[in-house]
């Protein structure tokens, strides 16, 4: 069981990375990614901190922690160079903050983020046909989220992914202890927005294959 979208007080979360890991462990997860918000002002500091944290996390722990970032509210042309910089700094999971309807996200964010070396387009809002096809072409996950506000377009994202064969991912996007729901609750979010049990099984299989490849790099 995984969650690849979690925040700590390295950006706008409430908890230390250690507490985030322990709380997810207590809920029954076996792998998470710490993906704090980043732009040019802080990406090197965040990458250094989270890579060091993950390096020091006990190897025999029942939960594995991967270093990540969420590239957030960027001028869209900055996604490509910042994603490249994040990889250079040792980041394994790169999320782009997509065009959620509940925040003032710059036009063309979805499109130019999908042209960069990212892994997940978070809460992509009313994603277009063309951008859904681009996600499929570049093997980028479109996020189905449990986070209040962002989740209001989950049904649209599911419909678009079905239409064009793009991959989906279920994520918590946690910032507080209350956001850290159990794997069963996260799966229920997917079901509530229209995913079938078979589709959820496919999501978990796709993520498993992705993680094997990503951890090997």
ZIKA-V728232 format. One record per residue. N is the residue number from 1. RES is the residue in one small letter. SS is DSSP state (helix for helix, strand for strand, loop for the rest). OMEGA is omega as a letter, one per 40 degrees, with the letter a starting at -180 (* if undefined). BURIAL is 1 if it has 16 or more other ideal C-beta (glycine too) atoms within 10 Angstrom, else 0. Layout:
n=N res=RES ss=SS omega=OMEGA burial=BURIAL
n=N res=RES ss=SS omega=OMEGA burial=BURIAL
//
This chain:
n=1 res=x ss=loop omega=a burial=1
n=2 res=x ss=strand omega=i burial=1
n=3 res=x ss=strand omega=a burial=1
n=4 res=x ss=strand omega=i burial=1
n=5 res=x ss=strand omega=a burial=1
n=6 res=x ss=strand omega=a burial=1
n=7 res=x ss=loop omega=i burial=1
n=8 res=x ss=loop omega=i burial=1
n=9 res=x ss=loop omega=i burial=0
n=10 res=x ss=loop omega=i burial=1
n=11 res=x ss=loop omega=a burial=1
n=12 res=x ss=loop omega=i burial=0
n=13 res=x ss=loop omega=a burial=1
n=14 res=x ss=loop omega=a burial=0
n=15 res=x ss=loop omega=i burial=1
n=16 res=x ss=loop omega=i burial=0
n=17 res=x ss=helix omega=i burial=1
n=18 res=x ss=helix omega=a burial=0
n=19 res=x ss=helix omega=i burial=0
n=20 res=x ss=helix omega=a burial=1
n=21 res=x ss=helix omega=a burial=1
n=22 res=x ss=helix omega=a burial=0
n=23 res=x ss=helix omega=i burial=1
n=24 res=x ss=helix omega=i burial=1
n=25 res=x ss=helix omega=a burial=1
n=26 res=x ss=helix omega=i burial=0
n=27 res=x ss=helix omega=i burial=1
n=28 res=x ss=loop omega=i burial=0
n=29 res=x ss=loop omega=i burial=1
n=30 res=x ss=loop omega=a burial=0
n=31 res=x ss=strand omega=i burial=1
n=32 res=x ss=strand omega=i burial=1
n=33 res=x ss=strand omega=i burial=1
n=34 res=x ss=strand omega=a burial=1
n=35 res=x ss=strand omega=a burial=1
n=36 res=x ss=strand omega=a burial=1
n=37 res=x ss=strand omega=a burial=1
n=38 res=x ss=strand omega=i burial=1
n=39 res=x ss=loop omega=a burial=1
n=40 res=x ss=loop omega=a burial=0
n=41 res=x ss=loop omega=a burial=0
n=42 res=x ss=loop omega=a burial=0
n=43 res=x ss=helix omega=a burial=1
n=44 res=x ss=helix omega=i burial=0
n=45 res=x ss=helix omega=a burial=0
n=46 res=x ss=helix omega=a burial=1
n=47 res=x ss=helix omega=i burial=1
n=48 res=x ss=helix omega=a burial=0
n=49 res=x ss=helix omega=a burial=1
n=50 res=x ss=helix omega=i burial=1
n=51 res=x ss=helix omega=i burial=1
n=52 res=x ss=helix omega=i burial=0
n=53 res=x ss=helix omega=a burial=1
n=54 res=x ss=helix omega=i burial=1
n=55 res=x ss=helix omega=a burial=0
n=56 res=x ss=helix omega=a burial=0
n=57 res=x ss=loop omega=a burial=1
n=58 res=x ss=loop omega=a burial=0
n=59 res=x ss=loop omega=a burial=0
n=60 res=x ss=loop omega=i burial=0
n=61 res=x ss=loop omega=i burial=0
n=62 res=x ss=loop omega=i burial=0
n=63 res=x ss=loop omega=i burial=1
n=64 res=x ss=strand omega=a burial=1
n=65 res=x ss=strand omega=i burial=1
n=66 res=x ss=strand omega=i burial=1
n=67 res=x ss=strand omega=i burial=1
n=68 res=x ss=strand omega=i burial=1
n=69 res=x ss=strand omega=i burial=1
n=70 res=x ss=strand omega=i burial=1
n=71 res=x ss=strand omega=a burial=1
n=72 res=x ss=loop omega=i burial=1
n=73 res=x ss=loop omega=i burial=0
n=74 res=x ss=loop omega=i burial=1
n=75 res=x ss=loop omega=a burial=0
n=76 res=x ss=loop omega=a burial=1
n=77 res=x ss=loop omega=a burial=0
n=78 res=x ss=helix omega=a burial=1
n=79 res=x ss=helix omega=a burial=1
n=80 res=x ss=helix omega=i burial=1
n=81 res=x ss=helix omega=a burial=0
n=82 res=x ss=helix omega=i burial=1
n=83 res=x ss=helix omega=i burial=1
n=84 res=x ss=helix omega=i burial=0
n=85 res=x ss=helix omega=i burial=1
n=86 res=x ss=helix omega=i burial=1
n=87 res=x ss=helix omega=a burial=0
n=88 res=x ss=helix omega=a burial=0
n=89 res=x ss=loop omega=i burial=1
n=90 res=x ss=loop omega=a burial=0
n=91 res=x ss=loop omega=a burial=1
n=92 res=x ss=loop omega=a burial=1
n=93 res=x ss=strand omega=i burial=1
n=94 res=x ss=strand omega=i burial=1
n=95 res=x ss=strand omega=i burial=1
n=96 res=x ss=strand omega=i burial=1
n=97 res=x ss=strand omega=a burial=1
n=98 res=x ss=loop omega=a burial=1
n=99 res=x ss=loop omega=i burial=1
n=100 res=x ss=loop omega=a burial=1
n=101 res=x ss=loop omega=a burial=0
n=102 res=x ss=loop omega=i burial=0
n=103 res=x ss=loop omega=a burial=0
n=104 res=x ss=loop omega=a burial=0
n=105 res=x ss=loop omega=a burial=1
n=106 res=x ss=loop omega=i burial=0
n=107 res=x ss=loop omega=i burial=0
n=108 res=x ss=loop omega=i burial=0
n=109 res=x ss=helix omega=a burial=1
n=110 res=x ss=helix omega=a burial=1
n=111 res=x ss=helix omega=a burial=1
n=112 res=x ss=helix omega=i burial=1
n=113 res=x ss=helix omega=i burial=1
n=114 res=x ss=helix omega=i burial=1
n=115 res=x ss=loop omega=a burial=1
n=116 res=x ss=loop omega=a burial=1
n=117 res=x ss=loop omega=i burial=0
n=118 res=x ss=loop omega=i burial=1
n=119 res=x ss=loop omega=a burial=1
n=120 res=x ss=strand omega=i burial=1
n=121 res=x ss=strand omega=a burial=1
n=122 res=x ss=strand omega=i burial=1
n=123 res=x ss=loop omega=a burial=1
n=124 res=x ss=loop omega=i burial=1
n=125 res=x ss=loop omega=a burial=1
n=126 res=x ss=loop omega=a burial=0
n=127 res=x ss=loop omega=a burial=1
n=128 res=x ss=loop omega=i burial=0
n=129 res=x ss=helix omega=a burial=0
n=130 res=x ss=helix omega=a burial=0
n=131 res=x ss=helix omega=i burial=1
n=132 res=x ss=helix omega=i burial=1
n=133 res=x ss=helix omega=i burial=1
n=134 res=x ss=helix omega=i burial=1
n=135 res=x ss=helix omega=i burial=1
n=136 res=x ss=helix omega=a burial=1
n=137 res=x ss=helix omega=a burial=0
n=138 res=x ss=loop omega=i burial=0
n=139 res=x ss=loop omega=a burial=0
n=140 res=x ss=loop omega=i burial=1
n=141 res=x ss=strand omega=i burial=1
n=142 res=x ss=strand omega=a burial=1
n=143 res=x ss=strand omega=i burial=1
n=144 res=x ss=strand omega=a burial=1
n=145 res=x ss=strand omega=i burial=1
n=146 res=x ss=loop omega=a burial=1
n=147 res=x ss=loop omega=i burial=1
n=148 res=x ss=loop omega=a burial=0
n=149 res=x ss=loop omega=a burial=0
n=150 res=x ss=helix omega=a burial=1
n=151 res=x ss=helix omega=a burial=1
n=152 res=x ss=helix omega=i burial=0
n=153 res=x ss=helix omega=i burial=1
n=154 res=x ss=helix omega=a burial=1
n=155 res=x ss=helix omega=i burial=0
n=156 res=x ss=helix omega=a burial=1
n=157 res=x ss=helix omega=i burial=1
n=158 res=x ss=helix omega=i burial=1
n=159 res=x ss=helix omega=a burial=0
n=160 res=x ss=helix omega=i burial=1
n=161 res=x ss=helix omega=i burial=1
n=162 res=x ss=helix omega=a burial=0
n=163 res=x ss=helix omega=a burial=0
n=164 res=x ss=helix omega=i burial=1
n=165 res=x ss=loop omega=i burial=0
n=166 res=x ss=loop omega=a burial=1
n=167 res=x ss=loop omega=i burial=1
n=168 res=x ss=strand omega=i burial=1
n=169 res=x ss=strand omega=i burial=1
n=170 res=x ss=strand omega=a burial=1
n=171 res=x ss=strand omega=i burial=1
n=172 res=x ss=loop omega=a burial=1
n=173 res=x ss=loop omega=a burial=1
n=174 res=x ss=strand omega=i burial=1
n=175 res=x ss=loop omega=a burial=1
n=176 res=x ss=loop omega=i burial=0
n=177 res=x ss=helix omega=a burial=0
n=178 res=x ss=helix omega=i burial=0
n=179 res=x ss=helix omega=a burial=1
n=180 res=x ss=loop omega=a burial=1
n=181 res=x ss=loop omega=a burial=1
n=182 res=x ss=loop omega=i burial=0
n=183 res=x ss=helix omega=i burial=1
n=184 res=x ss=helix omega=i burial=0
n=185 res=x ss=helix omega=i burial=0
n=186 res=x ss=helix omega=i burial=1
n=187 res=x ss=helix omega=i burial=1
n=188 res=x ss=helix omega=i burial=0
n=189 res=x ss=helix omega=i burial=1
n=190 res=x ss=helix omega=i burial=1
n=191 res=x ss=helix omega=a burial=0
n=192 res=x ss=helix omega=i burial=0
n=193 res=x ss=loop omega=i burial=1
n=194 res=x ss=loop omega=i burial=0
n=195 res=x ss=loop omega=i burial=1
n=196 res=x ss=loop omega=i burial=0
n=197 res=x ss=helix omega=i burial=0
n=198 res=x ss=helix omega=i burial=0
n=199 res=x ss=helix omega=i burial=0
n=200 res=x ss=helix omega=i burial=1
n=201 res=x ss=helix omega=i burial=0
n=202 res=x ss=helix omega=i burial=0
n=203 res=x ss=helix omega=a burial=1
n=204 res=x ss=helix omega=i burial=0
n=205 res=x ss=helix omega=i burial=0
n=206 res=x ss=helix omega=a burial=0
n=207 res=x ss=helix omega=i burial=1
n=208 res=x ss=helix omega=i burial=0
n=209 res=x ss=helix omega=i burial=0
n=210 res=x ss=helix omega=a burial=1
n=211 res=x ss=helix omega=i burial=1
n=212 res=x ss=helix omega=i burial=0
n=213 res=x ss=helix omega=a burial=0
n=214 res=x ss=helix omega=a burial=1
n=215 res=x ss=helix omega=i burial=0
n=216 res=x ss=loop omega=a burial=0
n=217 res=x ss=loop omega=* burial=0
//
